[in-house]
């Protein structure tokens, strides 16, 4: 995981579990809100939609909505992986 802060913007790039299709999750956190969420790999349209829906959303909102989402019986999903990363970096 790469976690940097510049001008009050926390930028995070993390590799999700190998169980999911996406290879990297990249986003910014500003005052506890998600910005510029992008995935590398995975279901492109769905993950673009997720980024659009979560733009400026509080971390708590994403954790409530995305934690535990299961894709194809894998026990996790690209969305759940984002929630796990958010939990790790936010300490929630």
C-alpha positions as CSV (number, residue, x, y, z in Angstrom):
1,X,0.0,0.0,0.0
2,X,1.2,3.5,-0.8
3,X,-0.3,6.2,1.5
4,X,0.8,9.8,1.1
5,X,-0.4,13.2,2.2
6,X,0.1,16.4,0.2
7,X,-1.7,19.7,0.8
8,X,-4.3,18.0,3.1
9,X,-5.1,15.3,0.6
10,X,-4.4,11.7,1.6
11,X,-3.8,9.6,-1.5
12,X,-4.0,5.8,-1.2
13,X,-3.1,3.2,-3.7
14,X,-3.6,-0.4,-2.6
15,X,-3.6,-3.9,-4.0
16,X,-6.8,-5.8,-3.2
17,X,-6.9,-9.5,-2.5
18,X,-6.0,-11.8,-5.4
19,X,-9.5,-13.3,-5.1
20,X,-11.0,-10.3,-6.9
21,X,-10.6,-9.1,-10.5
22,X,-9.3,-5.6,-9.8
23,X,-5.5,-5.2,-9.4
24,X,-5.3,-1.8,-7.8
25,X,-7.6,0.6,-5.9
26,X,-6.6,4.3,-6.0
27,X,-8.4,7.1,-4.2
28,X,-8.1,10.3,-2.1
29,X,-9.4,11.1,1.3
30,X,-10.1,14.7,2.3
31,X,-11.7,15.4,5.7
32,X,-13.0,11.8,5.9
33,X,-14.6,11.8,2.5
34,X,-13.7,9.8,-0.6
35,X,-12.6,11.4,-3.8
36,X,-11.2,10.3,-7.2
37,X,-11.9,6.6,-6.7
38,X,-10.4,4.4,-9.5
39,X,-9.8,0.7,-10.0
40,X,-7.3,-0.9,-12.3
41,X,-8.9,-4.1,-13.7
42,X,-12.2,-5.5,-12.7
43,X,-15.7,-4.8,-14.2
44,X,-14.9,-1.4,-15.7
45,X,-18.5,0.0,-15.9
46,X,-19.5,-1.2,-12.5
47,X,-16.4,0.2,-10.9
48,X,-16.7,3.5,-12.6
49,X,-20.3,3.7,-11.3
50,X,-19.0,2.9,-7.8
51,X,-16.5,5.7,-8.1
52,X,-19.2,8.1,-9.2
53,X,-21.6,7.1,-6.4
54,X,-18.9,7.4,-3.7
55,X,-17.5,10.8,-4.9
56,X,-17.5,13.0,-1.7
57,X,-19.1,10.2,0.4
58,X,-18.0,9.8,4.0
59,X,-15.9,6.8,4.8
60,X,-18.5,5.6,7.2
61,X,-21.1,5.5,4.4
62,X,-18.9,3.3,2.2
63,X,-18.1,1.0,5.1
64,X,-21.8,0.5,5.9
65,X,-22.8,-0.1,2.3
66,X,-19.9,-2.1,0.9
67,X,-18.6,-4.3,3.7
68,X,-19.3,-8.0,3.2
69,X,-20.4,-7.8,-0.5
70,X,-19.6,-11.2,-2.0
71,X,-18.8,-11.7,-5.7
72,X,-19.3,-15.1,-7.3
73,X,-18.9,-17.0,-4.0
74,X,-15.4,-15.6,-3.4
75,X,-16.2,-14.3,0.1
76,X,-15.3,-10.8,-1.0
77,X,-15.6,-8.4,-4.0
78,X,-13.9,-5.3,-5.4
79,X,-16.4,-3.3,-3.3
80,X,-15.7,-5.2,-0.1
81,X,-11.9,-4.9,-0.8
82,X,-12.4,-1.1,-0.9
83,X,-14.2,-1.3,2.5
84,X,-11.4,-3.3,4.0
85,X,-8.8,-0.9,2.8
86,X,-10.9,2.1,4.1
87,X,-11.2,0.4,7.5
88,X,-7.4,-0.2,7.6
89,X,-6.5,3.4,6.7
90,X,-9.2,5.1,8.8
91,X,-8.9,2.9,11.9
92,X,-12.7,2.3,11.9
